[in-house]
Amino acid sequence: MRECSRLSRRAVLGLTAAALPLSTAAPAAATTASLIGGERLTRDGIQVRGATGLPRKLTARAWLVADCASGEVLASCNAHRRLAPASTLKMLFADTVLKKFDRTERHRVTDAELADVPAGSSLVGIKPGITYTVEQLWQGVFLRSGNDAVHVLAHMNGGIAETVAEMQARATDLRALDTRVVSPDGFDHPGQLSSAYDLTLFARHGLKDADFRGYCGTRTADFPAGGGRTFQIQNTDRLLTGAWGLGTYQGLIGVKNGYTSHAGNTFTGAATRGGRTLLVTVMHPEAGGNAVYEQTAALLDWGFGHGRSARAVGTLVEPLGGGGAAAASPVAAGKAARAAAGAPGAAAARPSSWRLLGGAAGAVALLGAGTWALRRRGPAATGTTGTTGTTGNAGGPATGTGGAGGADTGGGRRS
């Protein structure tokens, strides 16, 4: 039990909840799903009222359009359907870890911090022995969806298990009950799931932070190559950069794309026009290539046009208490928490069975307390009433290592 003390109480509870078998975890979420966002969002198929003109060629298995400021859901399709999120899960990673480190902090990468990066991952090109600023690591996460950057930051945060646990706790705080975190990078693992609703929650929360907003809207950056040299990395969000035959989308401000051989393409985008910001999440369109971007752009166009007359079919809920791993751990508090947790990387890359069993009672208490709180907040929560594969970024699979050679093409595994 000595090693267990390295994990924070919040992390232990989150880790245990995340590690519960899907057959065990699903009923707890199912009992409260109807309370999250409104009853209409739990229905199958398209939900819209008061507006017409939705795009005709929408093949995505799930999608959602929402007003970022008010949280009103203007239209959706299978909003709470649980699907593999791919690299869009990195939005939750950022929501959880981003404020723990000052962006000017410098970190020398070790071999151990890269040893558990899954084979076939999308990479930004981090090398052991090179010192990076935290800002550069986050550029690797947001621009190239680099799993190598995610793993370095996760080890700085106390380890993979600690970070996964904190992400699960953060999802609970954000009331993203469709989400089950298995890895911090979005790489495909059995049982790792989210929904169009939850991904939109992550994006909306993240965009309230200036650093998150700045990173996800950055088109290019110079990245260290060692020996004082740098190479340029480009954001893989095609609506932001206009790559692969697409034009840039007017007013786009981010946020995150994803691709895996299991999930296919996923994307959450945000754009501002006329002082109004809309969020759109599209998951698993039938066609590959640019389909996820084209359908996102079409839904944004609808939201800025016909969607102006739409009456809300649901709402993006607010966090339970503004707590969670990220909000509770600004830079100074985060350093103190990591010191209490032990040296970076001390937590095992994969949670051991005794850790899971040891925290089982706490996880049950956490889930029970969350359900009680949601029921207690019934009116506010309801709002308006009326998988296994590999990962990467939306579009073509990429396994490049950044720089000139890190193009958005390559093998079939990413995230």
N, C-alpha and C positions, 0 to 999 in steps of 0.2 A: 504493500500500500504506500510505500515511500514515494514512488514515482507519481502516484495519483495527485500528490500535493502540488505538483508542478502545473496542473491544469486549474484554471479558475473555476469557481463554482458555476458560473454561467456556462462556461465551456463544457464542463462535465455533464450538465443537464442537456445542453444542446446536442452534444455528441451522442448521448444515450438515446435521445429522441430520434436523431437521424439514423441511428443504427438499428432501430426496431425494424423487424420484418415488415415489408409493405402491407402484408395482410393484417398486421397488428396496428400499424400507423394509420392506414387509410380510414378505418371507421371513425377515429377521433376527429380527423379533418372533415369527414363526411357529415358528422352530426352538426358541425358549425358552418359548413360551406354556404348554406342558405342564408346565413346571417351576414355574410361578407359581400358587400356591394349591392345587395338587393336581389329579390327573388327571381327577377327576369333573367339575371345573368347566370342562373343555374340551369336554365332551359337549353335544350339542344337547338341548333340552327340559328338563323339570323334573327337578331332582336333590334328593331328600330321603330320609332314612332314619330309622326309629325314631319317626316321628310321623305323624299323619294330620290331616285337617281343614283342609287348605289352602283358601283362599278359592276358590270356584268360578268367579267371574267375573273372571278375570285375563286381560286382552287385551293386556298390554304385550309388546313384542317381546323384552324382556329385563328381568329383575329379580333382586334378591338380598337376603337377610336375613342379618345377621351380628351376633354379640355384640361390642360395642365393646371391652370389656376384654380378652377372651381372643383375639379375632380369629377365632373359629370361625364358619364359614359354615354356617348352620343349614338353608338351602334356597336354591335358585337356579334360574333358567331362562336359558339362553344367557348365562352370566356373562361370557364373553369376546367376545361378539359386538360387532363394531365398528359403532357408530352415531354419528350427529351428536349432540354433547352439549348444544348450546345454552348457556344461561348457567350451567349447572352447572359448566362449565369454569372459571368464576370462582373456584371453590374452589381449583383449582391455582394460579391467579393469586395468591390470598391466601397459599397455602402458600409461594409463591416470594418475594413482595414485602413482606408484612405487617411483618416484623421489621426492615425496612431503615430505617424512619423512626419517630421518636418521635411518639406520637399528638398531642402538643401543638405540634409543628412547624407553622409557618404558611407558606402558599404562595399567591402571587398568580398567578392563572391568566392565560395569554396566549392570543391568537387561534390561534397556531400549535399549541398543545397540544390544541385542539379541531378543528383543520382536517381531521384524518383520521378522525373519528368516522363510521362508515358511515351513509348515509342510511337512515332507517327504524328506527334503533336505539331501544331503551328508554333514557330519559334521566331524570336526577334534576333537571336544571335549572341546571347550572353555567354561569356567565357570565364572559366575559373581564373582567379588571380588578377582580374581587372576590377578596378574600383569604379562604382557607379553612384550617381546621386539618386536619391529616392525619386526625384522628378523624372530622371531617365528611365528608371524601372517602370514607373507608371505610364510613361510614353510607350514603352514596350508592351504593356498590357493593353492599352486602349488603341494604339495605332496598328500594331501587328498581331494583337491577340496572342502575344507570346506566352505560352505555358511556362517557358523557362523563367520569364519575369515574375509570373504568378508564384512559382514555387520558391524563388528567392525571397519574395516579400512574405510568403507564408512562413518560411523558416525564420525570418526576422521576427515574425509575430509569435513565435513559440513552437512552430511545427505545423505539419499538415493536419494532424488530428485536432489540435487546438483551434486552428483556423476553420476547419469544417464545422466544429462544434459551435464556434462563435457565429458563423454564417447561419446555421440552423436557428440559433437563438435570435439572431437579427431578423430572420424571416418571420419568426413567431411574433416578435415585437411589431413588425410592419403589418402583421395580420395576413401574411402571404401563406395561407394554410394548404395550398396546393403544392408547395415546394418541399422537396426532400433533397438535401445536399449530401452527396457522397464524395465529391472531389471539389477543390476550390476553383478549378480552371474550366469546368464545364465538359471536360472530356467524358465520353460515354462510359457509364458504369450502370450495371443493373440497378434499377430502382431510383436513379437520379432523374427527377421529374420537376416540372414547373408548369405554368399555364400562361396564356396571354394576359390574363388579369394580373397575376403575380409579377410577371416581367414588367408590366406597365407600372405597377407600384414601385418596383426597384428603380426604374428610370425616373419617375416623378420625384422620388425622394432624393436620388442622386443629384438631379439637376438643381436642387436647392443649394448645393455646395459649389462654390466658385471654382475650386480645383477640379472637381468631377466634370463640371461644365466645360472648363478650359481644355482638359485632356481629351474628352470625347469629341470636341470640335476642332482639334488640331489636325491639319492635313498632312504636314510633313515635319520631320525633325531630324537633326543630326545625332547619330548614336555612336558611342565609343566603339572603336575596333581594336584598341590596344596600341601601345607605342605612340600615343599622342595623335593617332589617326581617327577619323570618323567616317561613317557612311550614312547615307540618307535613308530614312524609312518613311513609307507613305501609309496613310490610313487605308485600311481595306474596306471601309464604308464607301461603296460606289456612288451613292447619292451625294456624298460629301465631296468626293474628288472628281466625279465624272468619268471614272475609269470603265473599261470594258464595254465601250459603246453607249454608255449612259451619259446624259447631261447631268450637271449638278442640279440638285433640287433647290429652287428658290426659297431662301429663308431657313434651310436645314441647319440645326445646331447640334446634331448627334443622333442616336447615342451609341448603340452597339449591335454588331452583326455576329452571326455564328453559322458554322457548318460542321456537321459530322456525317459520316457514312450511314449512321443510324437515324439521326434526327433530320437529315437533309438540311434545308436552309431555315434559319430563324432570324428575325430582325426586329428591333425596336427603334423607331425613329421619332425625332421631335423637330418641329419646324415652327417658325414664327412669321406671321403675316398680319399686317394691320394691327399690331399690338396684341394679337391673340396667339397663344402657343398651343399646338395640338400634339398629342402623343398617339402613335400607331404601333401596334405590335402585330406581326404576321408570323405564323408558325406553320412549317411543313407544307408549302405549296406543292402541287403535283409536279410541275415542271421545274427543272433545275436552272442553271445559268442565272439570268437576271430576274427571274420571276418574282422572287421575294422583294426585290427593290421596286419593280414595276407595280406590284400590287400595293406596296406601301405608299408609293407616290400617288396611285389612283385613289386610295383611301384618304390621304392627306388632301388631295384636290377636292374630294367630296366633302370633307369636313370644313374646308374653307369656303365651299360653295353651298351646295344643297344642305349640308349639315348645319348651317346657321339657323335653320328653322326646326332642327330636331329637338324633341323633348327627351330628356334623359331617361335611359332605361336602367340606370344604375349609377353607382358612384364609386370612386376610388377612395377607400377609407383612410383615415389618419392612423398613425401608429398608436398602439395601446397607451404608451405613456411617454413616448419620446426617449425611452431608455435604450436598451439594446447595446450591443458591443461597441458600435461606433460612437453613438452619442455619449455613452458613458465613459469613453476613453479618448479624450483629446490627447494631444501629443505628450504632455507631461504625465497625465494619468496612464497613458499607454505604456510609457517607459517604465513607470513604477510597476504596472501589472506584469510586464515582461520580466522585470527583475524578480518579482515574487514567483513567477512561473518557472524560472530557471533560465539557463543560457539558451539563445536562439537555436532552434533545431533539436532541442532536447526531447521534445515530444516525438513519439514514434510516428513514422509515416502512415501507418495504418493502426487504427485503434485495436488493442488486444481485447480478447473476450472478457478478461477479468475486469477491465475498465468499464466495459458495457454493462456487465452484471452489477458491478459496484455502484453504478449510477442509476440503475433501473428504477429504484424507488423515487429518486429525485425527478426522473423524467416523467413518471406517472403524475407526480405532484405538479410539475410544470404544465403538462397537458391539461390536467384537471383545472388548474388555476386559470389557464387561458380560456378554457371553455366557459368557466363560471363568469370571467370578466366579460366575454363576448355576449353571453346571455344577459348579463346585467346591463350591458350597453345596447340592448336590442334595437331601439329606434335609431340610434346614431349609426349602428353597424349596417342596418338594412338599407338606409338611404332611400333612394327612389325605388318604389316598388313596381312601378309600371315601366425494356428497351436496351440493346447493347450494341455498340459500334465504336466509332472513332470521331475525332472532333476538329474544328477549325472555324473559319469565318464564312459568312454568307456569300454565296456565289460558288466559284470553283474551289475545291479543296486545296489547301496550301500547306506545305511543310517546309517552306523556305526558311532560311536563317537570317532574314533581314538583309539590308544593304541592297546592292544591285542584283544579287541573286535571290532575294527574298520576294519574288513575284507571287501574285495571288493565283498560282497554278501549281500543280504537283500531284502528290499521291492522294489517297482517299481518306486520310485520317487527319482530324484537326480539332482545335479549340484551345 
